[in-house]
Amino acid sequence: MSEPTYFILAALLGGPLHGYGIIKRAEEQSGGRVRPAVGTLYGALDRLASEGLIEVDREETVEGRPRRYFRITGDGREAVTAEARRMRQAAAVVIGAPSVPGGTATA
């Protein structure tokens, strides 16, 4: 799973968001590393929806423009949780690696 996909799904764990809300939450949660451009975001949202990882929660009109809110599905929650576990295991290999015989690395 790519980092942008991970943070898009993670952004939706707190509840439904519209596109700009997803961009802002992903940026906050990633420490500023992930800030998808609008076109990139909507391409990713379409792909995630076709994969069944997210779905449209509702649509509303704000200042004459449609605003679509997305929510994570059960499959999306499972996918992002599995990725978090995978990253934790991968990090443990480095963080817990011995730096000297009989010792462990410090962060």
Long-range contacts (C-beta under 8 A, 24 or more apart in sequence): 1-79, 1-80, 1-83, 3-30, 3-33, 3-34, 4-34, 4-36, 4-40, 4-44, 5-44, 5-48, 6-80, 6-83, 6-84, 7-34, 8-36, 8-41, 8-44, 8-45, 8-48, 9-48, 9-53, 9-54, 9-72, 9-76, 9-77, 9-79, 9-80, 10-80, 12-54, 12-70, 12-71, 12-72, 12-76, 13-72, 13-77, 13-80, 15-71, 16-57, 16-58, 16-69, 16-70, 16-71, 17-69, 17-70, 18-67, 18-68, 18-69, 18-70, 19-45, 19-67, 19-68, 22-70, 45-70, 48-76, 51-75, 52-76, 53-79
